[in-house]
């Protein structure tokens, strides 16, 4: 049982929860995720750790209400308990000095991007974040991402905030104007697919953090398997980050619909 | 090692001698082997209730009479934890069932579990003297289950004798059969044992793997409660190697670590179409149902309920999966196995039960690819027909492809149950372990000690996919060896 110590509503469907989990706060690194479950027969849901406070013993999770289980989590309040929280899971992000790193995130993907932007910045990189969403009110964590970014480019589909256009348009602007050494992309699978296609054209190494279906998150079930470079890999233990140019996004998109 | 002297002393007790005289061996041999009462096949194939109902007291006592109480009980050599089989059976015969249960618990932390899931026909029962005389073996497994169930239902469960607490902290990674068995023995020795479990439930494969119709979760929980009464602490949602590192465990004061993290990693065949939706591992399928309760109305975890379901493989997990598919409403539930039924590793009883429930066995077939529809869901499988050739390294006849003989069969769900590999988390995170090519942790064969002196390993993480009872045997062996190591290092200090 892990207590929710703080709750913030980021947008209509997105909440931020600070959750007591001292061991995880101590052990986690950028890129790690947790699995949470609410209720005895709740679903196990993977969520990337957005940030952690070692001294307070808390981790921060950002959840978008997309299905029954995530709605149930989003409905919890300060003082409520999450039945199960386990982690940190997955491999940590490979952090080093690359030069200029473009962080391309869409929607709720801004949350898992936050610790990566922070770590990349601390490693001395020039960090340019492209933050995209359908509309203004779905842009989240802008202030936090600005702390660790040399520049933040906002893109909205409807032009209600920042520039009108998709995340790819923002990324392409950067690529065309300056030498880009690495792109990191997190968001809906279809968005990552198009970021990957774009950066492949420009031959810019790109890492995608994948958010597949999982049950246990420890390598046991294989629900999360994806094809990377022609080989089957498990997102939970081999990932969640992979060379985006090698990922079979079309297969991944179909697999995400397996239980619809 | 079996303590022959101890067995002899027990066998020579007056009540045992008296009991032996009551019936002549010829009379004992003449009693037919008991039939396990079970739920009717048509009913049970749609129910999660336990299939085997257990023996009545009369049936158990009668079956116990069949045991000849041999001076050299060969059955015990067939048991990986060397349960004192004649002593427990003779206690049943004289109607001291609680004594029988106590005998079981001297060597087995989980008798109610083993009585249900052990492949007895390959172990204890395969060594029974009856077989040498062309008679069916004593139903040792049924009797074991009977004694354990009787004790549980009597409400007077005995807690094994324990040494005085020595306050030394021991960590166990994984709460499956190896971890539980190790924890039980270490608690008996007086150690302060904490079991860390990655999932949200204690029990490992006993909970996520084996279905309730074969091993009800309540049965497992009773055994776990007993360990709790012995002072064993359980921590769920804690992954050794991730949540707590090797160094963290040292900082916390743990003096010995037993790694029993199991063979969680499912194998796939790497054939075309295996990543289509609707093709999944038996681990995923069984976990969704057994651990997450996907068959319950109040559970949130979904499961695909195919109408034409193929399970690939011939082990117990394959049989568990196919019988689960029937219970989830499959109209056609098939086992696809590349060898013949004779080579199937599954327990004979499970194969029999599956047949009675209407499972179709497609032996000597091997899938070579899966075909999907426009939404990426599996709709057909292409099977290669096989025949048996010369024996292979395992001693079983090798399945050989019949050139050109393929068949295409409609399916809407495929469950791959072709085995598991060791869970890679601890091998990856603990620096200094020796890891084999197969991914197992390499240990000293006698002590189960790893290259890290305070780390021992057993069960599937060391074997790479075996049985509950072998894992339990490892737990016992490692406990004895770790105790010896800790005692010696304490003596050196003095």
Boltz contact constraints between the chains, C-beta under 6 A:
constraints:
  - contact:
      token1: [A, 23]
      token2: [B, 243]
      max_distance: 6.0
  - contact:
      token1: [A, 27]
      token2: [B, 243]
      max_distance: 6.0
  - contact:
      token1: [A, 41]
      token2: [B, 293]
      max_distance: 6.0
  - contact:
      token1: [A, 41]
      token2: [B, 298]
      max_distance: 6.0
  - contact:
      token1: [A, 41]
      token2: [B, 299]
      max_distance: 6.0
  - contact:
      token1: [A, 42]
      token2: [B, 300]
      max_distance: 6.0
  - contact:
      token1: [A, 43]
      token2: [B, 300]
      max_distance: 6.0
  - contact:
      token1: [A, 43]
      token2: [B, 301]
      max_distance: 6.0
  - contact:
      token1: [A, 69]
      token2: [B, 300]
      max_distance: 6.0
  - contact:
      token1: [A, 84]
      token2: [B, 200]
      max_distance: 6.0
  - contact:
      token1: [A, 84]
      token2: [B, 237]
      max_distance: 6.0
  - contact:
      token1: [A, 86]
      token2: [B, 237]
      max_distance: 6.0
  - contact:
      token1: [A, 215]
      token2: [B, 287]
      max_distance: 6.0
  - contact:
      token1: [A, 218]
      token2: [B, 198]
      max_distance: 6.0
  - contact:
      token1: [A, 219]
      token2: [B, 264]
      max_distance: 6.0
  - contact:
      token1: [A, 219]
      token2: [B, 265]
      max_distance: 6.0
  - contact:
      token1: [A, 219]
      token2: [B, 423]
      max_distance: 6.0
  - contact:
      token1: [A, 220]
      token2: [B, 264]
      max_distance: 6.0
  - contact:
      token1: [A, 220]
      token2: [B, 283]
      max_distance: 6.0
  - contact:
      token1: [A, 221]
      token2: [B, 283]
      max_distance: 6.0
  - contact:
      token1: [A, 221]
      token2: [B, 284]
      max_distance: 6.0
  - contact:
      token1: [A, 221]
      token2: [B, 287]
      max_distance: 6.0
  - contact:
      token1: [A, 222]
      token2: [B, 266]
      max_distance: 6.0
  - contact:
      token1: [A, 222]
      token2: [B, 281]
      max_distance: 6.0
  - contact:
      token1: [A, 222]
      token2: [B, 284]
      max_distance: 6.0
  - contact:
      token1: [A, 223]
      token2: [B, 284]
      max_distance: 6.0
  - contact:
      token1: [A, 251]
      token2: [B, 275]
      max_distance: 6.0
  - contact:
      token1: [A, 254]
      token2: [B, 376]
      max_distance: 6.0
  - contact:
      token1: [A, 255]
      token2: [B, 277]
      max_distance: 6.0
  - contact:
      token1: [A, 258]
      token2: [B, 277]
      max_distance: 6.0
  - contact:
      token1: [A, 259]
      token2: [B, 302]
      max_distance: 6.0
